[in-house]
Amino acid sequence: MSGASESKADVFAWTAGEVGAPIIDEARLSMECSVEDVWECGAFENFVASVANTYAEESILNEKGKVGFGTLHRPVLIEMPNYTYLTLGDVVARCKHVE
């Protein structure tokens, strides 16, 4: 359902982040963004954003205090304009380290 036709504000319990974006209370990882620019392309608006804040449960941080994407259970991404939800899967291979 599009948020343009019906409010999604009551779907999840949420709290406003530091810059005012709604952060889902039970999300293990949230990235609060600030919109820097809007590019119109046909029927779509493309938002250029910068990450203002990252909120993460301690349980998903690695030994360096960074988000360990391997500890998240299948995070969901949205791909536009195909309106497709995707999940990240297993590690396929490690990249070579060039010194």
Sequence and secondary structure as in RCSB ss.txt:
>XXXX:A:sequence
MSGASESKADVFAWTAGEVGAPIIDEARLSMECSVEDVWECGAFENFVASVANTYAEESILNEKGKVGFGTLHRP
VLIEMPNYTYLTLGDVVARCKHVE
>XXXX:A:secstr
  TTTS  TTTS EEE TTS EEETT SEEEEEEEEEEEEETTEEEEEEEEEEEEE GGGB TTSSB GGGSSS 
EEEETTTTEEEE            
